[in-house]
């Protein structure tokens, strides 16, 4: 292999694929990045794979001799990131997997391994194929990833549940204390060759749960690009592949029955409270400074007579604070309490000028909906107030 590429191209793409390189690999080859130079297409592709999450990218390079080999991801990343802008040449010494890296500042050699033992990224030959606008995918991920569970003992809750419907894609995530559901705009759907999918009038054509770790990478990678091209999702039981603009991410899906989250959403409400989102978020963040780290409880006193919501925190060993905000309140007055962190996460995610809180009593699930923008529904369980 012999090629010349730009330092910033190699550095940015290497940073991406390194996210799929395990910190504690089960096999030495997995700590490496696979490099493939194609003389015909004049492109260099990089691949990282931990047997669960795989990322592949490619970019333009001047390829004088094609070939492939693997190099230690961390060491290569450390070297390339510190090199100056400009051209970098890579040469593997006639297939010996000892890379010579030459830049304007100097020359380095890095010992690698042959590509033979590097595992192939999974391919999906059957199943469904979905073309999704990148903005719809980003909206779905931004609106749900925060609500996934970090508890690996509840593995199915550590991912986002995707429900492919006739004219939309629904994202859902819950950690048992809160729930986020986002329905995207319409997307186009097509079936791959030899695919056996349900009829077009079926309300649901596919469901699967994708690990949050993989989706956070998708959110970063797609969000970094400026392309308006669709993100192509290849779906099959046990596997999902995302492809767009010379990038590819593959991951296993999570096993287990995802909770029937729609049953958790109340259908009727006794109280509706509309507030300006940014003002509410700012007030909650200010008063949260005094929240007891053990309890993290914020009390909301909803006064229907004054059309006002008062936030209060009482941390016995620290102090106390109150803030009041105007609101449009329908229904009777009530006192209710929330976990401050859960409320802040939702208010940061609900990107709209106003939000509406829908509730019944002080112990029932509370729904928060952004008024405008993405079709999102957030549920949070209130905290029981002590008498």
TORMI-756841 format. One record per residue (C-alpha): x, y, z. Coordinates in Angstrom, 2 decimals. Layout:
- X | Y | Z
- X | Y | Z
...
END
This chain:
- X | Y | Z
- 0.00 | 0.00 | 0.00
- 1.20 | 3.48 | -0.85
- -0.89 | 6.62 | -0.66
- -1.02 | 10.32 | 0.15
- -3.90 | 11.97 | 2.04
- -4.67 | 15.11 | 3.99
- -3.92 | 15.14 | 7.72
- -7.32 | 16.57 | 8.64
- -9.16 | 13.93 | 6.56
- -7.26 | 11.06 | 8.15
- -7.51 | 12.55 | 11.63
- -11.29 | 13.15 | 11.54
- -12.11 | 9.75 | 10.04
- -9.75 | 7.94 | 12.38
- -11.42 | 9.64 | 15.36
- -14.80 | 8.37 | 14.16
- -13.88 | 4.71 | 13.69
- -11.84 | 4.66 | 16.92
- -15.11 | 4.93 | 18.82
- -15.83 | 1.34 | 17.81
- -12.44 | 0.06 | 19.01
- -12.77 | -1.69 | 22.40
- -10.64 | -0.51 | 25.32
- -10.23 | -4.12 | 26.46
- -10.27 | -6.24 | 23.31
- -10.90 | -9.97 | 23.53
- -8.45 | -10.46 | 20.65
- -5.40 | -8.31 | 19.77
- -6.65 | -7.59 | 16.23
- -9.71 | -5.79 | 17.66
- -7.51 | -3.04 | 19.11
- -6.52 | -2.15 | 15.54
- -8.10 | -0.14 | 12.76
- -8.40 | -1.75 | 9.34
- -7.11 | 0.42 | 6.47
- -8.03 | -0.44 | 2.88
- -6.66 | 1.65 | 0.00
- -8.47 | 1.27 | -3.33
- -6.44 | 2.28 | -6.35
- -9.48 | 2.19 | -8.65
- -11.72 | 4.50 | -6.61
- -8.82 | 6.53 | -5.15
- -10.25 | 6.22 | -1.64
- -8.98 | 5.08 | 1.75
- -11.45 | 3.31 | 4.04
- -11.04 | 2.86 | 7.79
- -12.90 | 0.33 | 9.97
- -13.21 | -0.20 | 13.72
- -15.16 | -3.15 | 15.13
- -15.64 | -4.55 | 18.64
- -17.84 | -7.45 | 17.41
- -20.96 | -5.56 | 18.49
- -20.49 | -2.01 | 17.17
- -18.76 | -1.43 | 13.86
- -17.95 | 1.87 | 12.11
- -16.55 | 2.25 | 8.60
- -15.71 | 5.51 | 6.81
- -13.93 | 6.38 | 3.59
- -12.44 | 9.51 | 2.02
- -10.51 | 10.61 | -1.04
- -6.78 | 9.90 | -1.20
- -4.07 | 9.66 | -3.82
- -3.62 | 5.89 | -3.93
- -0.51 | 4.86 | -5.85
- -0.66 | 1.23 | -4.71
- -3.75 | -0.41 | -3.24
- -3.68 | -2.77 | -0.30
- -4.83 | -3.35 | 3.25
- -3.41 | -3.79 | 6.75
- -4.31 | -2.98 | 10.35
- -2.65 | -0.60 | 12.80
- -3.11 | 0.01 | 16.55
- -5.97 | 2.49 | 16.78
- -4.87 | 4.43 | 19.86
- -1.24 | 4.79 | 18.80
- -2.17 | 5.78 | 15.26
- -4.72 | 8.29 | 16.53
- -2.19 | 9.81 | 18.94
- 0.37 | 10.26 | 16.15
- -1.94 | 11.55 | 13.41
- -3.75 | 14.02 | 15.69
- -0.45 | 15.68 | 16.56
- 0.88 | 16.01 | 13.02
- 0.67 | 19.41 | 11.29
- -1.88 | 20.20 | 8.58
- -0.90 | 19.14 | 5.10
- -0.19 | 15.97 | 3.18
- 0.65 | 12.67 | 4.88
- 2.05 | 9.65 | 3.06
- 1.42 | 6.07 | 4.18
- 3.54 | 3.14 | 3.00
- 3.37 | -0.40 | 4.40
- 6.76 | -1.58 | 3.16
- 5.62 | -3.98 | 0.47
- 2.92 | -5.68 | 2.53
- 4.91 | -6.20 | 5.76
- 2.26 | -4.36 | 7.87
- 4.89 | -1.92 | 9.12
- 3.50 | 1.48 | 8.22
- 5.76 | 4.41 | 7.47
- 3.99 | 7.70 | 8.13
- 5.66 | 10.75 | 6.62
- 4.59 | 14.36 | 7.08
- 6.21 | 17.78 | 6.79
- 7.40 | 17.47 | 10.40
- 9.03 | 14.05 | 10.27
- 8.70 | 10.30 | 9.80
- 7.22 | 7.55 | 12.01
- 6.99 | 3.79 | 11.69
- 4.20 | 1.79 | 13.33
- 4.04 | -1.98 | 13.45
- 0.64 | -3.42 | 12.60
- -0.95 | -6.74 | 11.67
- -2.23 | -8.24 | 8.46
- -5.93 | -7.88 | 7.60
- -6.65 | -11.61 | 7.53
- -7.84 | -11.92 | 11.12
- -9.83 | -8.68 | 11.18
- -13.55 | -9.64 | 11.41
- -15.90 | -8.69 | 8.59
- -18.65 | -6.21 | 9.37
- -22.05 | -7.95 | 9.24
- -24.03 | -7.65 | 6.02
- -27.82 | -7.69 | 5.81
- -28.90 | -9.38 | 2.60
- -32.59 | -9.63 | 3.45
- -35.00 | -7.69 | 5.64
- -36.31 | -4.15 | 5.26
- -34.59 | -1.07 | 3.91
- -35.69 | 2.41 | 5.02
- -34.60 | 5.79 | 3.67
- -34.84 | 8.35 | 6.46
- -34.14 | 12.11 | 6.20
- -31.16 | 12.92 | 8.47
- -33.07 | 15.67 | 10.26
- -35.84 | 13.19 | 11.19
- -33.32 | 10.70 | 12.55
- -31.50 | 13.36 | 14.59
- -34.80 | 14.67 | 15.99
- -35.81 | 11.18 | 17.09
- -32.48 | 10.49 | 18.76
- -32.18 | 13.89 | 20.47
- -35.66 | 13.43 | 21.88
- -35.15 | 9.96 | 23.37
- -31.52 | 9.04 | 24.10
- -31.49 | 10.94 | 27.41
- -34.21 | 8.65 | 28.80
- -32.39 | 5.34 | 28.24
- -31.28 | 3.40 | 31.30
- -27.59 | 3.09 | 32.29
- -28.39 | -0.11 | 34.21
- -26.95 | -3.06 | 32.26
- -29.05 | -5.50 | 34.31
- -32.09 | -4.07 | 32.47
- -30.46 | -4.49 | 29.10
- -33.48 | -3.86 | 26.90
- -33.97 | -0.47 | 28.61
- -30.41 | 0.60 | 27.70
- -31.54 | 1.11 | 24.10
- -34.02 | 3.11 | 22.07
- -37.00 | 1.20 | 20.73
- -37.71 | 1.86 | 17.04
- -41.16 | 1.18 | 15.67
- -41.46 | 1.36 | 11.91
- -44.99 | 2.33 | 10.96
- -46.69 | 2.82 | 7.62
- -45.80 | 6.49 | 7.26
- -43.49 | 7.28 | 10.19
- -40.77 | 6.04 | 12.50
- -41.41 | 6.12 | 16.23
- -38.59 | 6.35 | 18.79
- -39.15 | 5.48 | 22.46
- -36.91 | 5.23 | 25.52
- -37.56 | 4.69 | 29.22
- -35.47 | 3.99 | 32.32
- -38.47 | 3.15 | 34.50
- -38.80 | 6.68 | 35.91
- -39.39 | 8.65 | 32.73
- -40.43 | 7.98 | 29.16
- -39.73 | 9.80 | 25.90
- -41.62 | 9.11 | 22.66
- -40.88 | 10.91 | 19.38
- -42.63 | 10.35 | 16.07
- -40.76 | 11.58 | 13.02
- -41.99 | 13.03 | 9.76
- -42.84 | 10.72 | 6.88
- -40.10 | 8.69 | 5.26
- -39.90 | 6.53 | 2.17
- -39.78 | 2.79 | 2.52
- -38.72 | 0.13 | 0.07
- -38.13 | -3.56 | 0.39
- -34.91 | -5.23 | -0.55
- -34.82 | -8.10 | -2.98
- -36.35 | -11.33 | -1.67
- -37.71 | -9.43 | 1.37
- -40.89 | -10.78 | 2.92
- -42.44 | -7.82 | 4.76
- -46.01 | -7.28 | 5.87
- -48.58 | -5.65 | 3.57
- -48.45 | -1.87 | 3.17
- -51.69 | -1.35 | 5.11
- -50.23 | -2.95 | 8.24
- -50.02 | -0.37 | 11.09
- -46.58 | -1.68 | 12.16
- -44.08 | -3.30 | 9.86
- -41.07 | -3.66 | 12.12
- -39.90 | -3.19 | 15.72
- -36.45 | -3.45 | 17.26
- -34.40 | -2.02 | 20.13
- -31.02 | -0.47 | 19.32
- -28.27 | 0.10 | 21.93
- -27.97 | 3.72 | 23.05
- -24.21 | 3.58 | 22.62
- -24.52 | 2.96 | 18.88
- -27.23 | 5.59 | 18.46
- -25.16 | 8.24 | 20.25
- -22.47 | 7.65 | 17.63
- -25.06 | 7.95 | 14.86
- -26.30 | 11.23 | 16.38
- -22.75 | 12.63 | 16.38
- -21.78 | 11.35 | 12.95
- -24.94 | 12.34 | 11.08
- -25.14 | 15.63 | 12.98
- -21.59 | 16.54 | 11.92
- -22.38 | 16.24 | 8.21
- -23.96 | 18.85 | 5.98
- -25.47 | 16.36 | 3.53
- -29.22 | 16.22 | 2.92
- -29.00 | 12.68 | 1.56
- -31.16 | 10.08 | 3.29
- -29.73 | 7.80 | 5.93
- -30.37 | 4.24 | 4.77
- -31.38 | 1.79 | 7.49
- -31.01 | -1.92 | 6.74
- -33.13 | -3.80 | 9.28
- -33.19 | -7.45 | 10.20
- -33.77 | -9.42 | 13.37
- -30.62 | -9.17 | 15.46
- -28.86 | -6.54 | 13.33
- -29.22 | -2.99 | 12.02
- -26.97 | -1.12 | 9.60
- -26.92 | 2.67 | 9.04
- -25.37 | 3.94 | 5.80
- -24.90 | 7.48 | 4.51
- -22.31 | 9.59 | 2.64
- -19.36 | 7.16 | 2.70
- -20.02 | 6.13 | 6.29
- -21.44 | 2.94 | 7.73
- -22.34 | 1.87 | 11.25
- -23.51 | -1.60 | 12.20
- -24.72 | -2.86 | 15.56
- -26.55 | -5.74 | 17.13
- -30.04 | -5.17 | 18.41
- -31.02 | -5.80 | 22.03
- -32.90 | -8.96 | 22.95
- -35.96 | -8.95 | 25.14
- -39.53 | -7.68 | 25.10
- -39.67 | -3.89 | 25.25
- -42.34 | -2.55 | 27.65
- -45.71 | -1.56 | 26.19
- -45.03 | 2.12 | 26.84
- -48.23 | 3.35 | 25.19
- -50.19 | 1.82 | 28.08
- -48.33 | 4.15 | 30.46
- -49.67 | 7.31 | 28.82
- -52.87 | 8.64 | 30.45
- -55.69 | 9.44 | 28.03
- -57.47 | 12.17 | 30.00
- -56.21 | 14.92 | 32.30
- -57.74 | 17.06 | 35.03
- -55.14 | 19.82 | 34.78
- -53.31 | 21.53 | 31.91
- -50.46 | 24.00 | 32.57
- -48.80 | 25.94 | 29.74
- -45.45 | 27.64 | 30.42
- -42.68 | 29.38 | 28.49
- -40.02 | 26.66 | 28.21
- -36.81 | 28.69 | 28.44
- -38.04 | 30.70 | 31.44
- -39.08 | 27.50 | 33.22
- -35.78 | 25.78 | 32.43
- -33.74 | 28.76 | 33.64
- -35.72 | 28.93 | 36.89
- -35.39 | 25.19 | 37.52
- -31.63 | 25.28 | 36.86
- -31.18 | 28.21 | 39.24
- -33.15 | 26.70 | 42.07
- -31.63 | 23.24 | 41.50
- -28.36 | 24.59 | 42.92
- -29.94 | 24.21 | 46.37
- -31.42 | 20.77 | 45.77
- -30.33 | 18.09 | 48.21
- -28.04 | 15.73 | 46.31
- -29.61 | 12.74 | 48.04
- -33.21 | 13.62 | 47.26
- -32.89 | 16.11 | 44.38
- -36.53 | 17.11 | 44.88
- -38.20 | 20.18 | 43.40
- -41.68 | 21.17 | 44.60
- -44.11 | 22.80 | 42.14
- -47.07 | 24.66 | 43.59
- -49.62 | 25.21 | 40.83
- -51.96 | 28.10 | 41.71
- -54.97 | 28.22 | 39.43
- -56.38 | 31.38 | 41.05
- -53.24 | 33.45 | 40.41
- -52.33 | 31.62 | 37.16
- -48.87 | 31.08 | 38.58
- -46.42 | 28.21 | 39.23
- -44.08 | 28.49 | 42.20
- -40.96 | 26.37 | 42.34
- -39.35 | 25.69 | 45.71
- -36.46 | 23.73 | 47.16
- -35.84 | 23.19 | 50.86
- -32.45 | 21.68 | 51.65
- -32.27 | 21.68 | 55.45
- -28.49 | 21.74 | 55.75
- -27.94 | 24.18 | 52.87
- -30.82 | 26.59 | 52.54
- -34.00 | 27.13 | 50.54
- -35.26 | 29.04 | 47.53
- -38.40 | 29.89 | 45.59
- -39.16 | 31.20 | 42.12
- -42.53 | 32.02 | 40.56
- -43.56 | 31.99 | 36.92
- -46.73 | 33.05 | 35.09
- -48.66 | 30.19 | 33.51
- -51.91 | 29.36 | 31.77
- -53.60 | 26.92 | 34.15
- -56.75 | 24.89 | 33.51
- -58.03 | 22.89 | 36.47
- -57.67 | 23.12 | 40.24
- -54.60 | 24.12 | 42.21
- -52.21 | 21.36 | 43.27
- -48.77 | 20.76 | 44.80
- -46.55 | 18.24 | 43.02
- -42.84 | 17.37 | 43.17
- -40.27 | 16.14 | 40.66
- -36.72 | 14.85 | 40.50
- -34.85 | 17.98 | 39.39
- -32.55 | 16.17 | 36.98
- -35.40 | 14.41 | 35.20
- -37.26 | 17.69 | 34.76
- -34.18 | 19.53 | 33.45
- -33.41 | 16.74 | 30.95
- -36.92 | 16.94 | 29.52
- -36.99 | 20.75 | 29.34
- -33.64 | 20.79 | 27.54
- -34.88 | 18.23 | 25.04
- -38.37 | 19.64 | 24.39
- -37.25 | 22.17 | 21.78
- -40.23 | 24.53 | 21.57
- -41.02 | 28.01 | 22.85
- -43.81 | 26.66 | 25.09
- -44.49 | 23.38 | 26.82
- -47.70 | 21.98 | 28.29
- -47.79 | 19.89 | 31.46
- -50.73 | 17.49 | 31.58
- -51.54 | 15.87 | 34.91
- -54.19 | 14.44 | 37.15
- -53.06 | 14.14 | 40.79
- -49.80 | 14.44 | 42.70
- -48.89 | 10.75 | 42.35
- -50.02 | 10.03 | 38.77
- -47.73 | 10.18 | 35.71
- -47.20 | 13.69 | 34.31
- -47.03 | 14.31 | 30.56
- -44.92 | 17.16 | 29.16
- -45.41 | 18.08 | 25.50
- -43.62 | 20.72 | 23.44
- -46.17 | 22.97 | 21.71
- -44.88 | 23.00 | 18.14
- -41.86 | 21.47 | 16.46
- -41.18 | 17.76 | 16.81
- -44.08 | 15.49 | 17.71
- -42.76 | 14.45 | 21.13
- -44.32 | 13.18 | 24.35
- -42.41 | 13.02 | 27.65
- -43.66 | 11.24 | 30.76
- -42.15 | 11.69 | 34.22
- -43.24 | 10.13 | 37.49
- -43.70 | 12.69 | 40.29
- -41.99 | 12.31 | 43.67
- -44.23 | 11.81 | 46.67
- -44.25 | 14.83 | 48.96
- -43.79 | 14.20 | 52.67
- -46.51 | 15.58 | 54.90
END
